[in-house]
Amino acid sequence: MSRSLFRFAFVSSCTDFWGGSEELWAGAAHIFAAAGHRVRAFKTNVDRRAKQVIKLESANCPVEDLQGLPPKPLRLINRFLPHDRQHLHKNYAQKSLDKALRSFQPDLTVVSQGINFDGAYLAEVCRRRKLPYVVVAQKAVDFLFPADEERASVRAVYEAAVKCFFVSRHNLNLTEEQIGAALPNAEIVFNPYAAPFENLLSWNDAGSGKIRLACVARLFIIDKGQDILLRVLAQEKWKKRELEVVFYGEGVNKQALAEMVRLLEVRNVKFAGYVADVEQIWKESHALVLPSRSEGLPLALVEAMLYGRPSIVTRVGGMAEVVADNVTGFIAAAPTAEAFDEALERAWAQRRDWRQIGMRAADSIRKIVPPDPCRRFADKLAELTKELN
């Protein structure tokens, strides 16, 4: 007789107290816990005050911290040892996870990664123990390959996984190139978004007022490329146009961007900080502008399209997989000021058609993303677990 209830372990390599990349696994964990399955979560940096952690533990999903540090004497000894012999926190995180998984004996472990190999050392615990596991990669960076001494382990982790989940075809293909192996066990999944699947948002007619572009992203230049946009806006032609760009979000490069604005004398931008009300952003904005250098599939893009707004984006990550150039948005050929200026010029020339472009975007994205991504992901995991048992 087949079992109906299982044990699920969720392992997150996110080093922030909580990251957007964790919403998918957390949503699935809530679904399984509510259905009566035994669920445990393991995270590399746990803040017990974080609302997401409190919510998980209240739902009978304990969250264990893997951010273990070697004892102080060993940390002192590290100063005199070569790097490959040092006592590292990763080793202690592996030991902690290994002990917990041996005790819990999950039917399936989900290893969620921010970048496509930053959690490989945690998945390696499952591989060595021959515990069934899947890996999730939320992003892949074109220029960031595993170091030679890590390649064999990363490749083995992916090849031994029951399933490898990516948030875009680009990330999947890039990962195959980076590890030098095809992944026939790979599949695309989508993250949960903060926009209704139904009901298109009414259009904000600018009339004689300014066109407002929203750049919705962490203020993190390496990934999100806000500096590229500022170089474009520093041109006199953009300074003279009835245009305003609002940066929504917080991040480690807030001061750098503000100082760049002052240096380049860009007058038509402002910083609005983090805004929880996504709908309000799109009520006040006419289009998304996202000059990213690397991506998985940004939620800001999915949400803008669901709300019926066109997007001006770069051809990185999965953005060109959901945006049709000159049809549902505008795509810059590369994350450079020159390429982004060209795409923004095309968009500006068609600004009177943005409402129709946004409607096409809304219709298009609803044919791509599911109404409930967490439920879809949980169903996939449940099906895999039943096949294994």
matplotlib code that plots the C-alpha trace (Angstrom):
import matplotlib.pyplot as plt

x = [0.0, 1.4, 1.9, -0.1, 2.0, 5.8, 8.7, 10.0, 13.2, 13.8, 17.4, 18.2, 21.7, 20.5, 22.9, 20.5, 18.0, 15.4, 15.5, 13.0, 14.5, 13.1, 9.5, 9.0, 10.3, 8.6, 5.3, 5.6, 6.6, 3.4, 1.3, 2.8, 2.6, -1.1, -1.7, -0.3, 3.2, 6.2, 8.2, 11.5, 13.6, 17.3, 18.7, 22.2, 21.3, 18.2, 16.6, 14.0, 12.3, 11.8, 8.0, 8.7, 10.5, 7.8, 5.1, 6.9, 7.4, 3.8, 2.7, 4.6, 7.7, 10.7, 13.6, 17.1, 20.1, 23.1, 25.3, 27.6, 31.1, 34.1, 35.1, 37.3, 40.5, 40.1, 39.4, 42.7, 44.5, 43.0, 45.4, 48.3, 46.8, 46.6, 43.0, 42.3, 43.0, 41.2, 38.2, 35.4, 31.8, 30.7, 32.2, 30.2, 27.0, 27.5, 28.0, 25.0, 22.8, 24.2, 23.3, 19.8, 19.0, 20.2, 17.8, 14.9, 15.2, 13.3, 11.6, 12.7, 15.0, 14.7, 17.9, 17.2, 20.0, 20.3, 22.9, 23.2, 25.9, 26.1, 24.2, 26.0, 27.9, 24.6, 23.2, 26.5, 25.4, 22.3, 24.3, 26.8, 24.0, 22.1, 19.1, 16.7, 16.9, 16.1, 18.0, 16.5, 18.6, 17.1, 19.8, 22.9, 25.5, 27.2, 30.7, 30.5, 31.7, 32.5, 36.2, 38.1, 38.4, 34.6, 33.5, 33.4, 31.4, 28.9, 28.4, 27.9, 25.3, 23.3, 23.6, 22.5, 19.5, 16.1, 15.2, 16.9, 14.6, 15.5, 13.4, 14.4, 15.6, 18.6, 19.7, 19.3, 21.4, 24.0, 24.4, 24.9, 27.7, 29.2, 29.4, 30.1, 27.2, 23.7, 20.9, 18.0, 16.5, 15.9, 12.6, 11.5, 9.4, 8.1, 8.3, 5.2, 4.3, 2.5, 0.0, -3.5, -3.7, -7.1, -8.3, -6.1, -5.1, -6.6, -4.3, -2.8, -3.2, -0.3, -2.2, 0.1, 2.0, 5.3, 5.8, 6.8, 9.1, 9.5, 12.8, 11.8, 14.8, 17.3, 19.8, 22.5, 24.5, 26.3, 23.0, 20.4, 22.6, 20.9, 24.2, 23.6, 20.3, 21.8, 24.4, 21.6, 19.5, 22.6, 22.3, 20.9, 18.1, 16.7, 17.1, 14.9, 12.1, 8.9, 10.1, 10.6, 12.3, 11.6, 13.9, 11.9, 13.9, 16.7, 20.2, 23.9, 24.5, 22.0, 24.6, 26.7, 23.7, 22.7, 26.2, 26.3, 23.0, 24.6, 27.8, 26.0, 23.5, 20.6, 17.5, 14.6, 15.1, 14.1, 14.5, 11.3, 12.7, 11.0, 7.3, 5.3, 2.1, 3.0, -0.3, 0.3, 3.6, 1.9, -1.1, 1.4, 3.7, 3.5, 6.3, 9.0, 12.6, 15.1, 18.7, 19.9, 23.3, 22.1, 18.8, 16.8, 13.3, 12.6, 9.3, 9.1, 8.9, 6.2, 4.2, 4.5, 3.2, 0.3, -0.7, -0.7, 2.5, 5.1, 8.7, 12.1, 14.6, 18.0, 18.5, 19.7, 18.3, 14.7, 13.5, 13.6, 11.6, 8.6, 9.0, 8.5, 10.5, 8.4, 5.3, 4.9, 7.9, 11.4, 14.6, 18.1, 20.6, 23.1, 23.4, 25.3, 24.4, 24.5, 22.2, 19.8, 19.6, 18.6, 15.8, 14.6, 14.5, 12.3, 10.0, 9.8, 8.9, 5.9, 4.8, 1.4, 0.9, 2.0, -1.5, -2.1, 1.4, 0.7, -2.6, -0.7, 1.9, -0.9, -2.4, 1.0, 2.3, -0.9, -0.2, 3.3, 3.1, 0.6, -2.0, -0.4, 3.3, 3.8, 0.9, 2.3, 5.8, 4.4, 2.4, 5.6, 7.5, 4.6, 4.5, 8.3, 8.0, 5.2, 7.3, 10.3, 8.1]
y = [0.0, 3.4, 6.0, 9.2, 11.3, 12.0, 13.8, 16.9, 18.8, 22.3, 23.6, 27.2, 28.5, 32.2, 34.0, 36.9, 36.8, 36.2, 36.5, 36.6, 33.4, 31.7, 32.4, 29.4, 26.7, 28.4, 28.4, 24.7, 24.0, 25.7, 23.6, 20.4, 21.3, 22.2, 18.8, 16.9, 16.0, 16.3, 19.3, 20.8, 23.7, 24.4, 27.8, 29.3, 32.4, 32.4, 35.5, 34.3, 37.6, 37.5, 37.2, 34.5, 32.3, 32.9, 32.0, 28.8, 27.7, 28.6, 26.3, 23.3, 23.7, 24.1, 26.2, 25.2, 27.5, 26.1, 29.2, 27.4, 28.8, 26.7, 27.1, 30.1, 28.0, 26.5, 29.9, 31.1, 28.0, 28.9, 31.8, 29.4, 26.8, 26.8, 27.5, 23.9, 22.7, 25.5, 24.8, 26.6, 27.4, 25.5, 22.3, 22.9, 23.6, 20.3, 18.4, 20.1, 19.3, 15.7, 15.0, 16.5, 14.6, 11.3, 11.9, 13.2, 10.8, 12.9, 11.2, 14.2, 17.1, 20.4, 22.4, 26.0, 28.1, 31.8, 31.3, 28.0, 26.5, 28.4, 25.6, 22.7, 22.0, 21.4, 19.2, 17.2, 16.0, 14.4, 12.9, 11.3, 9.9, 8.7, 10.7, 11.7, 15.4, 18.1, 21.4, 24.8, 27.5, 31.0, 32.7, 32.0, 34.6, 34.5, 35.3, 33.3, 29.7, 27.2, 27.1, 24.2, 22.5, 22.6, 21.7, 17.9, 18.2, 20.7, 18.6, 15.4, 17.2, 18.2, 14.8, 12.9, 15.1, 13.6, 16.9, 20.2, 23.2, 26.5, 29.7, 30.3, 28.4, 30.8, 29.8, 26.1, 26.3, 28.5, 26.0, 23.2, 25.1, 26.1, 22.5, 20.9, 18.5, 18.2, 18.0, 15.9, 15.9, 19.7, 21.6, 25.2, 26.5, 30.0, 32.0, 33.4, 36.9, 39.8, 40.6, 39.1, 36.6, 38.1, 41.7, 44.0, 47.3, 50.4, 52.5, 55.7, 58.2, 60.7, 63.3, 66.3, 65.2, 63.3, 59.7, 57.7, 54.7, 52.4, 50.6, 48.0, 46.1, 45.8, 48.6, 46.2, 47.3, 44.0, 42.3, 45.1, 47.5, 50.8, 52.6, 51.7, 53.5, 56.6, 56.9, 56.9, 59.4, 61.7, 62.5, 65.9, 64.5, 62.5, 65.4, 67.6, 65.1, 64.9, 61.7, 60.7, 57.5, 56.2, 53.7, 51.4, 49.2, 49.3, 47.8, 48.1, 50.5, 53.2, 55.7, 54.9, 55.5, 58.7, 60.1, 59.1, 61.0, 64.1, 63.7, 63.3, 65.9, 63.6, 65.6, 63.4, 60.5, 59.9, 57.1, 55.9, 53.1, 49.8, 49.9, 46.9, 47.8, 46.6, 47.6, 51.2, 51.2, 50.3, 52.6, 55.4, 54.1, 53.7, 51.1, 49.1, 49.8, 47.1, 47.4, 44.2, 42.6, 39.1, 37.6, 34.5, 35.7, 38.9, 39.1, 42.8, 42.0, 39.3, 41.7, 44.6, 42.5, 41.1, 44.7, 45.5, 47.6, 47.4, 46.8, 48.0, 45.4, 43.8, 40.5, 38.6, 35.7, 34.8, 38.3, 37.7, 34.4, 36.4, 39.7, 39.9, 42.8, 45.7, 43.6, 43.3, 45.4, 46.5, 44.5, 46.0, 43.7, 43.9, 45.4, 48.5, 52.2, 52.2, 49.2, 50.4, 53.9, 52.3, 50.3, 53.2, 55.4, 52.8, 52.6, 56.4, 56.7, 54.3, 55.7, 56.6, 52.8, 51.7, 51.0, 48.5, 47.1, 46.6, 44.8, 42.4, 41.9, 41.1, 38.5, 37.0, 36.5, 34.8, 32.1, 31.6, 31.7, 29.6, 31.2, 29.6, 28.9, 27.5, 25.0, 24.0, 23.5, 21.5, 19.3, 18.5, 17.7, 15.5, 13.6, 13.0, 11.8, 9.3, 7.9, 7.4, 5.6]
z = [0.0, -1.0, 1.6, 1.6, 4.0, 3.6, 5.1, 3.3, 4.0, 2.6, 2.5, 1.6, 0.8, 1.0, 3.3, 3.8, 6.7, 4.0, 0.3, -2.5, -3.8, -0.8, -1.4, -3.7, -1.3, 1.7, -0.2, -0.9, 2.7, 3.9, 1.5, 2.7, 6.4, 6.0, 4.3, 7.3, 5.9, 8.2, 7.1, 8.3, 6.9, 7.1, 6.4, 6.3, 8.2, 10.4, 12.0, 14.5, 14.3, 10.6, 9.8, 7.2, 9.8, 12.4, 9.9, 9.0, 12.6, 13.4, 10.6, 12.2, 10.0, 12.3, 10.8, 11.8, 11.5, 9.5, 10.0, 12.3, 12.9, 13.9, 17.6, 18.3, 18.8, 15.3, 13.8, 15.2, 13.8, 10.4, 10.2, 10.0, 7.6, 3.8, 2.5, 1.5, 5.1, 7.0, 9.3, 7.4, 8.2, 5.2, 6.7, 9.9, 8.0, 6.1, 9.4, 11.0, 7.9, 7.7, 11.4, 11.0, 7.8, 9.2, 12.1, 10.0, 7.1, 4.6, 1.6, -0.5, 0.2, -1.7, -1.9, -2.9, -4.3, -4.9, -7.7, -9.6, -7.5, -4.2, -2.4, -4.1, -0.9, 0.9, -1.8, -1.6, 1.8, 0.2, -2.6, -0.3, 1.9, -1.1, 0.0, -2.8, -3.5, -6.0, -6.6, -7.4, -9.1, -8.9, -11.0, -13.2, -14.0, -17.4, -16.2, -12.9, -13.4, -10.6, -9.7, -11.2, -7.8, -7.4, -10.9, -10.4, -7.2, -8.6, -11.7, -9.6, -7.5, -10.5, -12.3, -9.1, -8.4, -9.0, -10.7, -11.4, -11.4, -13.0, -13.3, -17.0, -20.0, -20.2, -16.7, -17.5, -20.7, -19.0, -16.1, -18.6, -20.2, -16.9, -15.6, -19.0, -18.9, -20.2, -17.7, -19.1, -15.6, -15.7, -15.7, -15.6, -12.6, -11.7, -8.5, -6.7, -7.6, -5.8, -8.5, -9.2, -12.0, -13.0, -13.3, -15.4, -13.7, -15.3, -17.4, -16.0, -18.7, -18.5, -20.5, -20.6, -17.5, -17.3, -18.4, -15.3, -15.5, -12.5, -11.9, -9.4, -8.1, -5.3, -5.4, -6.3, -9.3, -10.1, -10.9, -11.5, -13.5, -12.3, -13.2, -16.8, -16.7, -15.1, -17.8, -20.4, -18.5, -18.1, -21.8, -22.6, -24.8, -21.8, -19.4, -21.6, -22.0, -20.0, -18.2, -14.6, -13.4, -9.9, -8.3, -6.0, -3.6, -1.1, -1.3, -0.7, -3.6, -2.6, -1.7, -4.8, -7.1, -5.3, -5.7, -9.3, -9.8, -8.4, -10.4, -13.7, -12.8, -13.6, -12.7, -13.6, -11.2, -7.6, -5.0, -3.4, -1.2, -0.7, -1.3, -0.2, -2.2, -5.7, -7.1, -6.1, -7.9, -11.2, -10.6, -10.7, -13.4, -17.2, -17.8, -16.1, -16.9, -15.8, -17.1, -15.4, -16.0, -14.7, -13.8, -13.3, -14.2, -12.2, -10.3, -11.1, -14.8, -14.3, -12.0, -14.4, -17.3, -15.1, -14.3, -18.0, -18.2, -21.0, -20.0, -21.3, -20.3, -21.2, -23.0, -19.9, -17.8, -18.8, -19.7, -23.4, -22.8, -21.7, -23.5, -27.2, -28.6, -29.9, -29.2, -25.4, -24.5, -25.6, -25.3, -25.2, -27.0, -24.1, -20.7, -21.9, -21.9, -25.7, -26.2, -23.4, -24.9, -28.3, -26.6, -24.6, -27.7, -29.5, -26.5, -26.3, -30.0, -29.3, -26.0, -27.3, -27.9, -24.4, -23.3, -26.1, -25.6, -21.9, -22.7, -25.0, -22.3, -19.7, -22.1, -23.0, -19.4, -18.3, -20.9, -19.5, -15.7, -13.6, -11.4, -8.3, -8.7, -5.2, -5.6, -9.0, -7.5, -4.5, -6.9, -8.8, -5.6, -4.4, -7.7, -7.6, -4.0, -4.8, -7.7, -5.4, -2.8]

ax = plt.figure().add_subplot(projection="3d")
ax.plot(x, y, z, "-o")
ax.set_aspect("equal")
plt.show()
